[in-house]
Amino acid sequence: MTKRVNWRQRKKHRYWIEQIISHIILASLGVVFFLPLFWMISTSLKPPRQIFVFPPVWIPHPLMWSSYLEALNFVPFFLYLKNTLTICISTVIGVLLSCSLVAYGFSRVQWPERNIVFIILLATMMIPYQVTIIPMYVVFNKLGWINTFKPLIVPFFFGTPFYIFLLRQFFMTIPMELSDAAKIDGCSEFRIYWQIILPLAIPALAVVALFQFIGVWNDFLGPLIYLRDQSKFTLSLGLQQFQSGYHTEWAMLMAAATMVTMPIIVLFFFTQKTFLQGISLTGIKA
């Protein structure tokens, strides 16, 4: 009996030691990843003379909040914010509608050579974006869509392979008995998709929406290629205007970058529970 008690105590002590070590490692990694964000915020509050001094000044004195007001006036920040939100929200709607519908067809509807077509769809993910830039630009130029939001929005209404894969994996975890019961009651495939599958797939849809929103929010190359009029610029292009060939407004640039970054951080903290739930449930069943 004494040996069994000692063994349990040693196992409990070992468990707590492993927990302490793992938390120390995670906290250290968290500090490493947090440093660039902290440096960006610190630089945005520094007087110009403290930005490039060595050793670096981590806590600015005094705090220069004026950089944020100057950044808002240096570029039409709120116009760029409106353009960015327009593109982000439109693409999120397009991705959720198209990808969920295609994923439903690949996971819940039986049709010939379904798996082969799905493999071909996944194979398109191996094509680098840089390979399709010129052909897509030629197509959009022929359509007269250059210098409009259409090249940045319309393609997402035709599906994205990665999101289709995620949603398909999630849909396959939903029991087929639900669909069979609905069919017995006279439901069509679209009604089953709209009223039964989608409400059950909210965590996976939230993951797709968050990925898409963050990706478009941070996108620089797409707007750089297709937008020419400054009134249509996004926030990512607006940040570039703080730099010129001869001078960079570092304090204002860091202030603007902070204002661009903070909404994404806040969005993640408010949605992290649903996001992590969707991540953990997606891809359970192949």
Contacts in CASP RR format, 6 or more apart in sequence:
PFRMAT RR
TARGET T0000
AUTHOR 0000-0000-0000
METHOD contacts of the structure
MODEL  1
MTKRVNWRQRKKHRYWIEQIISHIILASLGVVFFLPLFWMISTSLKPPRQ
IFVFPPVWIPHPLMWSSYLEALNFVPFFLYLKNTLTICISTVIGVLLSCS
LVAYGFSRVQWPERNIVFIILLATMMIPYQVTIIPMYVVFNKLGWINTFK
PLIVPFFFGTPFYIFLLRQFFMTIPMELSDAAKIDGCSEFRIYWQIILPL
AIPALAVVALFQFIGVWNDFLGPLIYLRDQSKFTLSLGLQQFQSGYHTEW
AMLMAAATMVTMPIIVLFFFTQKTFLQGISLTGIKA
37 261 0 8 1.000
38 58 0 8 1.000
39 58 0 8 1.000
40 254 0 8 1.000
40 257 0 8 1.000
40 258 0 8 1.000
40 261 0 8 1.000
41 254 0 8 1.000
41 258 0 8 1.000
42 57 0 8 1.000
42 58 0 8 1.000
42 59 0 8 1.000
42 60 0 8 1.000
43 51 0 8 1.000
43 250 0 8 1.000
43 251 0 8 1.000
43 254 0 8 1.000
44 67 0 8 1.000
44 68 0 8 1.000
44 251 0 8 1.000
44 254 0 8 1.000
44 255 0 8 1.000
44 257 0 8 1.000
44 258 0 8 1.000
45 60 0 8 1.000
45 63 0 8 1.000
45 64 0 8 1.000
45 65 0 8 1.000
45 67 0 8 1.000
46 57 0 8 1.000
46 60 0 8 1.000
46 64 0 8 1.000
46 251 0 8 1.000
47 60 0 8 1.000
47 62 0 8 1.000
47 64 0 8 1.000
47 251 0 8 1.000
48 250 0 8 1.000
48 251 0 8 1.000
50 57 0 8 1.000
50 60 0 8 1.000
50 61 0 8 1.000
51 250 0 8 1.000
51 251 0 8 1.000
64 251 0 8 1.000
67 251 0 8 1.000
67 252 0 8 1.000
67 254 0 8 1.000
67 255 0 8 1.000
68 255 0 8 1.000
68 258 0 8 1.000
68 259 0 8 1.000
70 252 0 8 1.000
70 255 0 8 1.000
71 77 0 8 1.000
71 242 0 8 1.000
71 252 0 8 1.000
71 253 0 8 1.000
71 255 0 8 1.000
71 256 0 8 1.000
71 259 0 8 1.000
72 78 0 8 1.000
74 241 0 8 1.000
74 242 0 8 1.000
74 249 0 8 1.000
74 252 0 8 1.000
74 256 0 8 1.000
75 238 0 8 1.000
75 241 0 8 1.000
75 242 0 8 1.000
75 256 0 8 1.000
76 231 0 8 1.000
77 235 0 8 1.000
77 256 0 8 1.000
77 259 0 8 1.000
79 231 0 8 1.000
79 233 0 8 1.000
80 233 0 8 1.000
80 234 0 8 1.000
80 235 0 8 1.000
80 237 0 8 1.000
80 238 0 8 1.000
81 235 0 8 1.000
83 149 0 8 1.000
83 232 0 8 1.000
83 233 0 8 1.000
83 234 0 8 1.000
84 216 0 8 1.000
84 217 0 8 1.000
84 234 0 8 1.000
84 235 0 8 1.000
84 236 0 8 1.000
86 149 0 8 1.000
87 149 0 8 1.000
87 152 0 8 1.000
87 153 0 8 1.000
87 216 0 8 1.000
87 223 0 8 1.000
87 234 0 8 1.000
88 212 0 8 1.000
88 213 0 8 1.000
88 216 0 8 1.000
88 217 0 8 1.000
90 149 0 8 1.000
90 153 0 8 1.000
90 156 0 8 1.000
91 152 0 8 1.000
91 153 0 8 1.000
91 156 0 8 1.000
91 212 0 8 1.000
91 216 0 8 1.000
92 209 0 8 1.000
92 212 0 8 1.000
92 213 0 8 1.000
92 216 0 8 1.000
94 153 0 8 1.000
94 156 0 8 1.000
94 157 0 8 1.000
94 159 0 8 1.000
95 156 0 8 1.000
95 159 0 8 1.000
95 160 0 8 1.000
95 163 0 8 1.000
95 208 0 8 1.000
95 209 0 8 1.000
95 212 0 8 1.000
96 205 0 8 1.000
96 208 0 8 1.000
96 209 0 8 1.000
97 157 0 8 1.000
98 156 0 8 1.000
98 157 0 8 1.000
98 158 0 8 1.000
98 159 0 8 1.000
98 160 0 8 1.000
99 159 0 8 1.000
99 160 0 8 1.000
99 163 0 8 1.000
99 164 0 8 1.000
99 167 0 8 1.000
99 208 0 8 1.000
100 167 0 8 1.000
100 193 0 8 1.000
100 198 0 8 1.000
100 201 0 8 1.000
100 205 0 8 1.000
101 193 0 8 1.000
102 159 0 8 1.000
102 164 0 8 1.000
103 163 0 8 1.000
103 164 0 8 1.000
103 165 0 8 1.000
103 166 0 8 1.000
103 167 0 8 1.000
103 168 0 8 1.000
103 170 0 8 1.000
103 171 0 8 1.000
104 167 0 8 1.000
104 171 0 8 1.000
104 189 0 8 1.000
104 193 0 8 1.000
104 197 0 8 1.000
105 111 0 8 1.000
105 114 0 8 1.000
106 114 0 8 1.000
106 117 0 8 1.000
106 118 0 8 1.000
106 121 0 8 1.000
106 164 0 8 1.000
106 168 0 8 1.000
107 167 0 8 1.000
107 168 0 8 1.000
107 169 0 8 1.000
107 171 0 8 1.000
107 172 0 8 1.000
108 171 0 8 1.000
108 174 0 8 1.000
108 176 0 8 1.000
108 179 0 8 1.000
108 189 0 8 1.000
108 192 0 8 1.000
108 193 0 8 1.000
108 197 0 8 1.000
109 189 0 8 1.000
118 168 0 8 1.000
121 161 0 8 1.000
121 164 0 8 1.000
122 161 0 8 1.000
122 165 0 8 1.000
124 161 0 8 1.000
125 161 0 8 1.000
125 162 0 8 1.000
129 221 0 8 1.000
133 225 0 8 1.000
136 151 0 8 1.000
136 155 0 8 1.000
137 146 0 8 1.000
137 225 0 8 1.000
137 226 0 8 1.000
140 146 0 8 1.000
140 150 0 8 1.000
140 151 0 8 1.000
140 226 0 8 1.000
143 150 0 8 1.000
145 151 0 8 1.000
145 154 0 8 1.000
145 226 0 8 1.000
146 226 0 8 1.000
146 228 0 8 1.000
147 226 0 8 1.000
147 227 0 8 1.000
147 228 0 8 1.000
147 229 0 8 1.000
147 232 0 8 1.000
148 226 0 8 1.000
148 232 0 8 1.000
149 232 0 8 1.000
151 222 0 8 1.000
151 225 0 8 1.000
151 226 0 8 1.000
152 216 0 8 1.000
152 219 0 8 1.000
152 222 0 8 1.000
152 223 0 8 1.000
152 226 0 8 1.000
156 212 0 8 1.000
160 212 0 8 1.000
163 208 0 8 1.000
163 211 0 8 1.000
163 212 0 8 1.000
166 204 0 8 1.000
166 207 0 8 1.000
166 208 0 8 1.000
166 282 0 8 1.000
166 283 0 8 1.000
167 201 0 8 1.000
167 204 0 8 1.000
167 205 0 8 1.000
167 208 0 8 1.000
167 282 0 8 1.000
169 282 0 8 1.000
169 283 0 8 1.000
169 284 0 8 1.000
169 285 0 8 1.000
169 286 0 8 1.000
170 201 0 8 1.000
170 203 0 8 1.000
170 204 0 8 1.000
170 278 0 8 1.000
170 281 0 8 1.000
170 282 0 8 1.000
170 283 0 8 1.000
171 197 0 8 1.000
171 201 0 8 1.000
172 285 0 8 1.000
172 286 0 8 1.000
173 281 0 8 1.000
173 283 0 8 1.000
173 284 0 8 1.000
173 285 0 8 1.000
174 197 0 8 1.000
174 200 0 8 1.000
174 201 0 8 1.000
178 192 0 8 1.000
178 196 0 8 1.000
179 192 0 8 1.000
179 196 0 8 1.000
179 197 0 8 1.000
182 191 0 8 1.000
182 192 0 8 1.000
182 196 0 8 1.000
183 192 0 8 1.000
187 195 0 8 1.000
187 196 0 8 1.000
198 205 0 8 1.000
202 274 0 8 1.000
203 274 0 8 1.000
203 277 0 8 1.000
203 278 0 8 1.000
203 281 0 8 1.000
204 278 0 8 1.000
204 281 0 8 1.000
204 282 0 8 1.000
206 271 0 8 1.000
206 274 0 8 1.000
206 275 0 8 1.000
206 278 0 8 1.000
207 274 0 8 1.000
207 275 0 8 1.000
207 278 0 8 1.000
207 279 0 8 1.000
207 282 0 8 1.000
210 267 0 8 1.000
210 268 0 8 1.000
210 271 0 8 1.000
210 275 0 8 1.000
213 267 0 8 1.000
214 264 0 8 1.000
214 267 0 8 1.000
217 235 0 8 1.000
217 236 0 8 1.000
217 260 0 8 1.000
217 263 0 8 1.000
217 264 0 8 1.000
218 236 0 8 1.000
218 264 0 8 1.000
219 234 0 8 1.000
219 236 0 8 1.000
220 236 0 8 1.000
220 237 0 8 1.000
220 240 0 8 1.000
223 233 0 8 1.000
223 234 0 8 1.000
223 236 0 8 1.000
223 237 0 8 1.000
224 237 0 8 1.000
227 233 0 8 1.000
227 234 0 8 1.000
227 237 0 8 1.000
235 260 0 8 1.000
236 260 0 8 1.000
238 256 0 8 1.000
239 253 0 8 1.000
239 256 0 8 1.000
239 257 0 8 1.000
239 260 0 8 1.000
242 248 0 8 1.000
242 249 0 8 1.000
242 252 0 8 1.000
242 253 0 8 1.000
242 256 0 8 1.000
243 249 0 8 1.000
243 253 0 8 1.000
268 275 0 8 1.000
END
